[in-house]
């Protein structure tokens, strides 16, 4: 596609918003509206379809689509001519995100972010999807082709559009209005849950299902409850295998602590690098409760490092906890977090870098786009001992690497405070204070 010359950006209607995600789009040539009556009224008045694009500030593919399409003047001109365009932060409006995610999943069988939904002028969805590339790629049509097709269908086959929208509206009404019939609690519910989790469990790598792999903290907490109730060794095995593999994988920030959102592979090596407050709150609770249940000091260490990360990087001067940390810095996903052998030598010196590089899997060519995501490929304590490392030596090196990494360009951060997520993290700090004997964690919880 030929692009007109990109001019100096003029802020659009999002310039006065407070959401970091919406503000990321304020210089787009797209005439974005925030969600509200102004946009809805214009769509009705001009009889134009709405394009509602939903995402969040730490979303990597949201950034990709913005750069590829929403910053392109030719694409923006097409969007502005054919649609009333609305940007929504899913963390500000989870209600809208839930409704339109359900609609897109019903239409396409999949969902994710960015979530791009086309609505009738009355606000009813009739088509949608997630990420679309700027050019035809891997079976996906280009974003411009999608815009042309949707606009053409709306103009020439309006009755079909209204019929499709009516079906989606009826589906959403049924789904939102459905109330399960009450039934007595079954005495074998713990056994049923264990069997279901065991069926999807990855015996080798931990976790459930195949790639991409999410930590699924709720499933891990369920295994803790099942272990406490039934004492079934399968529950403990599934739980501890998963905790070990995640703690040694790239999904865990081996230098700074805290968990990235999910892994794109089945071995927990390559993550999507954004960090979400709610993930880290729930996983800190899982590791704390696992330490209480089994007494393994590894789980205490991971929980403590995760909470220390939140104190350092995700806590505001007023005590609130920030929402997310971005995956990208300098326009590249994961650039802040990855290493090369040369970078290790610069920080640690050649001899120590050789040992630490072996421990964390840093090698020429790397495991991620020519760089290395730090991970401990073999069982931590045994492997460390074979290299002459103890935990004190590892902690010393982690601090040196952290200080060096801190001099890089940091990923962006969404500093809004979401009450529900803050409540989760407050609970984790309160439990961490008691379980780990850390009065400083109690102070963090009280200050929040």
C-alpha positions in Angstrom: 0.0 0.0 0.0 1.3 3.5 -0.8 1.1 5.9 2.1 0.7 9.6 1.9 3.4 11.5 3.6 2.9 11.5 7.3 2.5 15.0 8.7 3.2 16.3 12.2 0.4 14.8 14.3 -2.5 16.9 15.5 -4.0 15.6 18.7 -7.5 14.1 18.2 -10.5 13.9 20.6 -8.6 11.6 23.0 -6.2 14.3 24.0 -8.3 15.3 27.1 -8.8 11.7 28.3 -7.0 10.4 31.4 -6.5 6.7 30.4 -2.9 6.0 29.4 -4.2 3.7 26.7 -6.4 6.3 25.1 -3.7 8.9 25.4 -1.4 6.6 23.5 -3.7 7.1 20.5 -4.2 10.9 20.8 -1.8 11.7 17.9 -3.3 9.1 15.5 -4.7 10.6 12.4 -7.8 8.5 13.1 -10.7 10.7 14.4 -11.1 8.7 17.6 -13.9 9.4 20.0 -14.0 8.1 23.5 -17.1 6.0 24.3 -20.0 8.2 24.9 -23.2 9.9 23.6 -21.2 12.2 21.3 -20.0 9.2 19.2 -23.2 7.3 19.4 -25.3 10.4 18.5 -23.1 11.1 15.5 -23.5 7.5 14.2 -27.3 7.7 14.5 -27.4 11.2 13.0 -25.2 10.3 10.0 -26.5 6.7 9.8 -22.9 5.4 9.9 -21.6 2.2 11.4 -19.4 2.5 14.5 -16.0 0.9 14.8 -15.2 0.2 18.4 -11.5 -0.7 19.0 -10.8 -2.0 22.5 -7.4 -2.7 24.1 -5.2 -1.8 27.1 -1.9 0.1 27.5 0.4 -3.0 28.0 -1.0 -4.9 25.0 1.7 -5.7 22.5 -0.5 -6.4 19.6 -2.5 -3.3 20.3 0.8 -1.4 19.8 1.6 -3.3 16.6 -1.8 -2.6 15.0 -1.6 1.1 16.0 1.8 1.5 14.4 0.9 -0.5 11.3 -2.6 0.8 10.6 -3.9 3.6 13.0 -0.8 5.8 12.4 -1.2 5.4 8.6 -2.9 8.5 7.1 -4.4 6.5 4.2 -5.9 3.9 6.5 -7.1 6.7 8.9 -8.7 8.5 6.0 -10.7 5.4 5.1 -11.7 4.9 8.7 -12.8 8.5 9.1 -14.8 8.5 5.9 -16.7 5.3 6.4 -17.1 4.9 10.2 -17.5 6.7 13.5 -14.4 5.5 15.3 -14.3 4.8 19.1 -11.4 3.8 21.3 -12.1 2.0 24.6 -9.7 1.1 27.4 -10.9 -2.3 28.6 -9.6 -1.7 32.1 -11.7 1.5 32.4 -14.8 -0.2 30.8 -14.7 -3.9 31.5 -18.5 -3.9 30.9 -18.1 -2.9 27.3 -15.2 -5.3 26.8 -17.2 -8.2 28.2 -20.2 -7.5 25.9 -18.2 -7.1 22.7 -15.8 -9.9 23.5 -18.8 -12.2 23.9 -20.1 -11.0 20.5 -16.8 -11.5 18.7 -16.4 -14.9 20.2 -19.9 -15.9 19.1 -19.2 -14.6 15.6 -15.6 -15.9 15.1 -15.0 -18.5 17.8 -12.0 -16.6 19.1 -11.2 -13.4 21.0 -8.3 -11.3 22.2 -6.9 -7.8 22.0 -7.0 -5.5 20.2 -10.7 -6.2 19.9 -12.2 -4.5 16.8 -16.0 -4.6 16.6 -18.3 -3.0 14.0 -21.7 -1.8 15.3 -24.9 -0.6 13.6 -25.7 3.1 14.3 -27.9 1.8 17.1 -24.9 0.2 18.8 -25.5 -3.5 18.0 -22.5 -5.6 16.8 -22.6 -7.2 13.4 -19.0 -8.1 12.7 -15.7 -8.1 14.5 -12.2 -9.6 15.1 -8.9 -9.0 16.8 -5.6 -8.1 15.2 -5.6 -7.5 11.4 -2.4 -6.9 9.5 -1.7 -4.0 7.2 -1.3 -6.4 4.2 -2.8 -9.8 3.5 -0.8 -12.3 5.7 -1.1 -15.9 6.9 -4.7 -16.2 5.7 -5.8 -12.9 7.3 -7.1 -10.1 5.1 -5.5 -6.6 5.5 -7.2 -4.1 7.7 -8.0 -1.9 4.7 -9.7 -4.8 3.0 -11.8 -5.5 6.2 -12.8 -1.8 6.3 -13.8 -1.8 2.6 -15.7 -5.1 2.9 -17.6 -4.1 6.1 -18.4 -0.6 4.7 -19.6 -2.1 1.4 -21.8 -4.7 3.1 -23.3 -2.0 5.3 -24.1 0.1 2.3 -25.4 -2.5 -0.2 -26.8 -5.3 2.1 -28.3 -3.3 5.0 -31.0 -5.9 5.6 -28.4 -8.7 6.0 -26.4 -6.5 8.4 -29.5 -5.8 10.5 -30.5 -9.4 10.5 -27.0 -10.5 11.6 -27.0 -7.8 14.3 -30.4 -9.0 15.5 -29.1 -12.5 15.9 -26.1 -11.3 17.9 -28.3 -9.1 20.1 -30.6 -12.0 20.8 -27.7 -14.3 21.6 -26.2 -11.7 24.0 -29.6 -11.2 25.7 -30.0 -14.9 26.2 -26.5 -15.3 27.5 -26.7 -12.4 29.9 -30.1 -13.4 31.1 -29.4 -17.1 31.7 -29.5 -18.1 35.3 -28.3 -21.6 36.2 -30.9 -23.6 38.1 -29.9 -24.2 41.7 -28.7 -27.6 42.6 -27.4 -29.3 45.7 -23.6 -29.3 46.2 -22.3 -32.6 45.2 -20.1 -34.4 47.6 -17.7 -35.6 44.9 -17.1 -32.1 43.4 -13.5 -32.0 44.5 -12.8 -35.3 42.9 -14.5 -34.2 39.7 -12.5 -31.0 39.6 -9.3 -33.0 40.1 -10.1 -35.3 37.3 -10.9 -32.5 34.9 -7.6 -30.7 35.7 -5.6 -33.9 35.5 -7.1 -34.5 32.0 -5.6 -31.3 30.6 -2.4 -31.3 32.7 1.0 -31.2 30.9 2.9 -33.8 32.9 6.3 -32.7 31.5 6.1 -28.9 31.6 3.3 -28.2 34.1 0.3 -26.1 33.4 -2.8 -27.0 31.5 -3.3 -27.5 27.8 -1.0 -26.5 25.0 0.6 -23.3 23.8 -0.1 -20.5 24.4 0.1 -21.2 28.2 -1.5 -19.0 30.9 -0.6 -19.5 34.6 -4.3 -20.1 35.5 -3.9 -19.1 39.1 -7.5 -20.0 39.9 -6.8 -23.6 38.8 -3.6 -23.7 41.0 -5.6 -22.4 44.0 -8.2 -25.1 43.3 -5.4 -27.7 43.5 -4.4 -26.4 46.8 -8.0 -26.7 48.1 -8.3 -30.2 46.7 -5.0 -31.2 48.3 -6.2 -29.8 51.6 -9.5 -31.7 51.3 -8.6 -35.0 49.7 -4.8 -35.3 50.2 -4.6 -36.7 46.7 -1.0 -36.8 45.6 -2.0 -36.0 42.0 -3.1 -32.5 43.2 0.3 -31.9 44.8 2.3 -33.2 41.8 0.3 -31.0 39.3 0.7 -28.0 41.5 4.4 -28.3 42.3 5.4 -29.3 38.8 3.7 -26.1 37.5 5.1 -23.9 40.2 8.6 -25.2 39.5 8.4 -24.9 35.7 7.0 -21.4 35.8 9.5 -20.2 38.4 12.4 -21.5 36.2 10.9 -20.3 32.9 11.0 -17.1 31.0 7.5 -16.2 32.1 9.1 -15.3 35.4 11.4 -12.3 35.4 14.6 -13.9 36.7 16.2 -10.6 37.3 13.5 -8.3 38.7 10.9 -10.7 39.9 7.2 -10.9 38.9 5.4 -12.8 36.2 4.8 -11.8 32.6 1.3 -12.4 31.3 1.6 -15.7 29.5 3.9 -17.9 27.5 3.6 -18.3 23.8 5.1 -21.9 24.0 4.3 -24.9 26.1 7.6 -24.8 28.1 7.1 -21.3 29.7 10.2 -20.0 27.9 9.0 -17.1 25.7 6.4 -14.8 27.3 4.3 -12.0 26.1 6.3 -9.6 28.3 3.6 -7.3 29.7 3.1 -7.6 33.5 -0.4 -7.4 34.9 -1.1 -6.5 38.6 -3.9 -9.1 38.9 -1.6 -11.9 37.6 1.1 -11.1 40.1 -1.3 -10.7 43.0 -2.9 -14.1 42.4 0.4 -15.9 41.7 2.0 -14.4 44.8 -1.0 -15.9 46.8 -0.5 -19.3 45.1 3.2 -19.4 46.0 2.5 -18.2 49.5 -0.2 -20.8 50.1 2.0 -23.5 48.5 4.8 -22.6 50.9 2.3 -22.9 53.8 1.1 -26.3 52.6 4.5 -27.9 51.7 7.2 -25.8 53.3 9.4 -25.6 50.2 11.6 -22.5 50.5 11.6 -22.0 46.8 7.9 -21.0 46.9 8.6 -18.5 49.7 11.4 -17.0 47.6 9.4 -16.6 44.5 6.5 -15.0 46.4 8.8 -12.6 48.2 10.6 -11.6 45.0 7.2 -11.0 43.3 6.0 -8.8 46.1 9.3 -6.9 46.2 8.9 -6.3 42.4 5.5 -4.7 43.0 6.9 -2.5 45.8 9.7 -1.3 43.5 8.0 -0.9 40.2 4.2 -1.0 40.6 3.5 1.1 43.7 2.8 4.8 43.7 3.9 7.4 46.2 0.3 7.5 47.5 0.4 3.7 48.2 -1.8 2.6 45.3 -0.8 -0.2 43.0 -0.4 0.5 39.3 -2.3 -1.6 36.7 0.2 -2.8 34.1 3.7 -2.7 32.8 4.2 -2.7 29.0 5.7 -5.4 26.9 7.6 -3.0 24.7 10.4 -0.5 25.0 12.0 1.4 22.1 9.3 -0.1 19.9 10.5 -3.7 20.5 8.8 -6.4 22.5 10.8 -7.7 25.4 13.9 -5.5 24.6 14.2 -4.4 28.2 14.3 -8.0 29.5 16.6 -9.9 27.2 20.4 -10.4 27.3 23.4 -11.3 25.2 26.7 -12.9 26.3 28.4 -9.6 25.6 26.0 -7.7 27.8 26.6 -10.2 30.6 30.4 -9.8 30.3 30.1 -6.1 30.4 28.2 -6.3 33.8 29.8 -9.3 35.4 33.2 -9.8 33.9 34.1 -12.7 31.6 34.6 -15.4 34.2 31.5 -14.8 36.2 29.4 -14.2 33.1 30.4 -17.6 31.7 29.0 -19.3 34.8 25.9 -17.2 35.1 25.3 -17.4 31.4 25.3 -21.2 31.7 22.9 -21.0 34.6 20.4 -18.7 32.9 20.8 -20.1 29.4 22.5 -17.1 27.8 24.3 -18.2 24.6 25.3 -16.8 21.2 22.3 -16.6 19.0 20.0 -16.7 22.0 16.5 -18.1 22.2 14.5 -15.1 21.2 15.3 -13.0 18.1 19.0 -13.2 18.6 18.9 -12.5 22.3 18.4 -14.7 25.4 15.4 -14.7 27.7 16.8 -15.8 31.1 15.6 -19.1 32.3 16.9 -22.0 34.5 16.6 -25.0 32.2 17.5 -27.6 34.8 16.4 -28.1 38.4 17.5 -24.9 40.1 19.3 -26.0 43.3 21.0 -29.0 41.9 22.1 -27.2 38.7 23.3 -24.2 40.7 25.4 -26.4 43.0 27.0 -28.1 40.0 28.2 -24.6 38.8 29.5 -23.7 42.3 26.6 -21.3 42.9 24.5 -20.9 46.1 21.4 -18.7 46.5 23.5 -15.8 48.0 25.7 -15.8 44.9 22.7 -15.8 42.6 21.1 -13.0 44.5 24.2 -10.9 44.3 24.3 -11.4 40.5 20.6 -10.7 40.1 21.2 -7.3 41.9 24.0 -6.4 39.5 22.0 -7.4 36.5 19.0 -5.5 37.8 21.1 -2.3 38.3 22.5 -2.6 34.8 19.0 -3.3 33.3 17.6 -0.3 35.1 19.8 1.9 32.9 18.0 0.8 29.8 14.9 2.4 28.4 12.0 1.2 30.6 8.8 -0.2 29.2 5.7 2.0 29.7 3.5 1.7 32.7 -0.3 2.3 33.1 -0.5 4.1 36.5 -4.2 4.0 37.0 -5.4 2.2 40.1 -8.1 -0.4 39.6 -9.9 -1.1 42.9 -10.5 -4.8 42.4 -6.8 -5.4 41.4 -5.6 -3.3 44.3 -7.7 -5.5 46.6 -6.1 -8.7 45.3 -2.6 -7.3 45.8 -3.4 -5.9 49.2 -4.5 -9.4 50.2 -1.2 -10.8 48.9 0.9 -8.3 50.8 -1.1 -9.0 54.0 -0.6 -12.8 53.7 3.0 -12.3 52.7 3.7 -10.2 55.8 2.4 -13.0 58.0 3.8 -16.0 56.1 7.2 -14.6 55.3 7.7 -12.6 58.5 8.0 -9.4 56.5 6.6 -6.4 58.5 7.4 -4.1 55.6 4.8 -6.0 53.5 2.2 -5.2 56.2 3.1 -1.5 55.9 2.6 -1.7 52.2 -0.8 -3.2 52.6 -1.8 -0.7 55.3 -0.7 2.2 53.2 -2.7 1.0 50.2 
